[in-house]
Amino acid sequence: MSLPTLKNDVFLRALMREPVPYTPLWLMRQAGRYLPEYNQTRARAGSFMALAQNPELACEVTLQPLQRFDLDAAILFSDILTVPHAMGLGLDFLEGEGPRFARPLRTEGDVEKLAVPDMSRLQYVFDAVALIRRELAGKAPLIGFAGSPWTIGCYMVEGQGSDDYRLIKGMLYSRPDLLHRVLEINAQATTLYLNAQIDAGAQAVMVFDSWGGVLADGLFQEFSLAYTRKVVQGLTRWHDGRAVPVIVFTKGGGQWLEEIAACGCDAVGLDWTVNLGRARQRTADSVAFQGNLDPMALFGGESAIRAQARRVMDDFGPVQQGGHVFNLGHGISRYTPPEAVSILTDEVHRYSVSKHSAPL
Ligand SMILES: Cc1c2[nH]c(c1CCC(=O)O)Cc1[nH]c(c(CCC(=O)O)c1C)Cc1[nH]c(c(CCC(=O)O)c1C)Cc1[nH]c(c(C)c1CCC(=O)O)C2
């Protein structure tokens, strides 16, 4: 079955640093609890996992933010922890507490038993991707995603979120061989997982290295970036007659920008601590950038939202080619008033037109 042609490819072109008529935008966690319609669908599903595992409902919530706001990309509704769940670790989302694994990796025996899962266990994700592509009807491109091997490793060893990463860092310092085995398996699984999303119809993919920034210099390169690089280098980069851009986002990774940009990705996601103009200089415009408004700026009221959005675009500087995808520097807060997002999309689209040379 052939899919409808893409009517808005500004996001994909900006990632490939081709000329675009305006700066495209989407928001990390754009489908989520700040939207009342998301909370309604989630209540119908009963739990986060029931929602993520039901392709029809996952498709419904993926499309919700695009129905409300003028966004230039959709992102698959799922979670980075579906991969360790498929490895048998037993994922659950406890109300108000976030993700938790019933069987975290704590002993040498646990690590020895770990294996790359059969991708058929993640078929619900690929079914959701195919369904979303159909329902999007070419309105906007669809982003697939996965966690980085290190970031999903943090949850697999800690068993849940952590403030200090004591357990995984304890393993890193005492038994680096065990951690390398976990990360190698994660890298292989993540490569297969993202390629299957691309086969099912994902038009760009993003690797979330949300916890890369907690590592010491030298250890970030060895335990996070080396495995992200393996994933990136194993990805299908051309599908259905078009490039599939790859975005790598390391929260707190600004000091390693040059090294991250050299991992083979097309675009680097940045948090709000990094100046976009200096990021371009440091990488000699060799990659596109995605980011990087502080998500809390959406609590500042209309004039602050508009001014801060312009500041991000001015920091990026003149846009001869594409190269900038506007986003937040991390996920949108669940307490964000939805109207703040309408103001943001309006300002980014309106203000950025004058910065671009390609015709509308
Ligand atoms: C670290 C991480 C996770 N998941 C993810 C990351 C990396 C991005 C980041 O750094 O924020 C990625 C993710 N999680 C979710 C998406 C969906 C797509 C999107 O709209 O961006 C994406 C891309 C849905 C979700 N994943 C989760 C929610 C909220 C849970 C709910 O509806 O009950 C959503 C919409 C749950 C989740 N999932 C995770 C945590 C820590 C939590 C609980 C924290 C919280 O409550 O916000 C793990």
The ligand as an SDF file (V2000), in Angstrom:
LIG
                    3D

 48 52  0  0  0  0  0  0  0  0999 V2000
   13.6470    9.3800   30.4720 C   0  0  0  0  0  0  0  0  0  0  0  0
   12.4970    9.1130   29.5170 C   0  0  0  0  0  0  0  0  0  0  0  0
   11.3670    8.2780   29.7710 C   0  0  0  0  0  0  0  0  0  0  0  0
   10.5850    8.3070   28.6380 N   0  0  0  0  0  0  0  0  0  0  0  0
   11.1360    9.1100   27.6850 C   0  0  0  0  0  0  0  0  0  0  0  0
   12.3630    9.6010   28.2020 C   0  0  0  0  0  0  0  0  0  0  0  0
   13.3570   10.4390   27.4430 C   0  0  0  0  0  0  0  0  0  0  0  0
   12.9220   11.8540   27.3320 C   0  0  0  0  0  0  0  0  0  0  0  0
   13.1170   12.6730   28.5960 C   0  0  0  0  0  0  0  0  0  0  0  0
   14.2540   12.7960   29.0350 O   0  0  0  0  0  0  0  0  0  0  0  0
   12.1070   13.1800   29.0940 O   0  0  0  0  0  0  0  0  0  0  0  0
   10.6580    9.4060   26.3260 C   0  0  0  0  0  0  0  0  0  0  0  0
    9.2170    9.5440   26.0810 C   0  0  0  0  0  0  0  0  0  0  0  0
    8.1550    9.2450   26.9010 N   0  0  0  0  0  0  0  0  0  0  0  0
    6.9900    9.5230   26.2810 C   0  0  0  0  0  0  0  0  0  0  0  0
    7.2770    9.9490   24.9630 C   0  0  0  0  0  0  0  0  0  0  0  0
    6.1650   10.1650   23.9510 C   0  0  0  0  0  0  0  0  0  0  0  0
    6.2910   11.0400   22.8620 C   0  0  0  0  0  0  0  0  0  0  0  0
    6.2350   12.5220   23.1380 C   0  0  0  0  0  0  0  0  0  0  0  0
    5.1240   13.1080   23.1230 O   0  0  0  0  0  0  0  0  0  0  0  0
    7.3210   13.1330   23.2700 O   0  0  0  0  0  0  0  0  0  0  0  0
    8.6700   10.0080   24.8460 C   0  0  0  0  0  0  0  0  0  0  0  0
    9.5230   10.4620   23.6680 C   0  0  0  0  0  0  0  0  0  0  0  0
    5.6380    9.3550   26.8270 C   0  0  0  0  0  0  0  0  0  0  0  0
    5.4710    9.3900   28.2960 C   0  0  0  0  0  0  0  0  0  0  0  0
    6.1610    8.6540   29.2150 N   0  0  0  0  0  0  0  0  0  0  0  0
    5.6820    8.8950   30.4680 C   0  0  0  0  0  0  0  0  0  0  0  0
    4.6060    9.8300   30.3510 C   0  0  0  0  0  0  0  0  0  0  0  0
    3.7310   10.3470   31.5080 C   0  0  0  0  0  0  0  0  0  0  0  0
    3.0940    9.1990   32.1790 C   0  0  0  0  0  0  0  0  0  0  0  0
    1.5940    9.1320   32.2070 C   0  0  0  0  0  0  0  0  0  0  0  0
    0.8370    9.5010   31.2870 O   0  0  0  0  0  0  0  0  0  0  0  0
    1.1670    8.5970   33.2200 O   0  0  0  0  0  0  0  0  0  0  0  0
    4.4670   10.1380   29.0050 C   0  0  0  0  0  0  0  0  0  0  0  0
    3.4430   11.0320   28.3590 C   0  0  0  0  0  0  0  0  0  0  0  0
    6.1690    8.2550   31.7160 C   0  0  0  0  0  0  0  0  0  0  0  0
    7.6220    8.2590   31.9450 C   0  0  0  0  0  0  0  0  0  0  0  0
    8.5570    7.7020   31.1190 N   0  0  0  0  0  0  0  0  0  0  0  0
    9.8260    7.9130   31.6330 C   0  0  0  0  0  0  0  0  0  0  0  0
    9.6760    8.5900   32.8580 C   0  0  0  0  0  0  0  0  0  0  0  0
   10.8250    9.0360   33.7520 C   0  0  0  0  0  0  0  0  0  0  0  0
    8.3070    8.7740   33.0670 C   0  0  0  0  0  0  0  0  0  0  0  0
    7.6520    9.3470   34.2940 C   0  0  0  0  0  0  0  0  0  0  0  0
    7.9340   10.7970   34.4130 C   0  0  0  0  0  0  0  0  0  0  0  0
    6.7350   11.5810   34.0910 C   0  0  0  0  0  0  0  0  0  0  0  0
    5.7040   11.2540   34.6660 O   0  0  0  0  0  0  0  0  0  0  0  0
    6.8510   12.5130   33.2760 O   0  0  0  0  0  0  0  0  0  0  0  0
   11.0780    7.4810   30.9930 C   0  0  0  0  0  0  0  0  0  0  0  0
  1  2  1  0
  2  3  2  0
  2  6  1  0
  3  4  1  0
  3 48  1  0
  4  5  1  0
  5  6  2  0
  5 12  1  0
  6  7  1  0
  7  8  1  0
  8  9  1  0
  9 10  2  0
  9 11  1  0
 12 13  1  0
 13 14  1  0
 13 22  2  0
 14 15  1  0
 15 16  2  0
 15 24  1  0
 16 17  1  0
 16 22  1  0
 17 18  1  0
 18 19  1  0
 19 20  2  0
 19 21  1  0
 22 23  1  0
 24 25  1  0
 25 26  1  0
 25 34  2  0
 26 27  1  0
 27 28  2  0
 27 36  1  0
 28 29  1  0
 28 34  1  0
 29 30  1  0
 30 31  1  0
 31 32  2  0
 31 33  1  0
 34 35  1  0
 36 37  1  0
 37 38  1  0
 37 42  2  0
 38 39  1  0
 39 40  2  0
 39 48  1  0
 40 41  1  0
 40 42  1  0
 42 43  1  0
 43 44  1  0
 44 45  1  0
 45 46  2  0
 45 47  1  0
M  END
$$$$
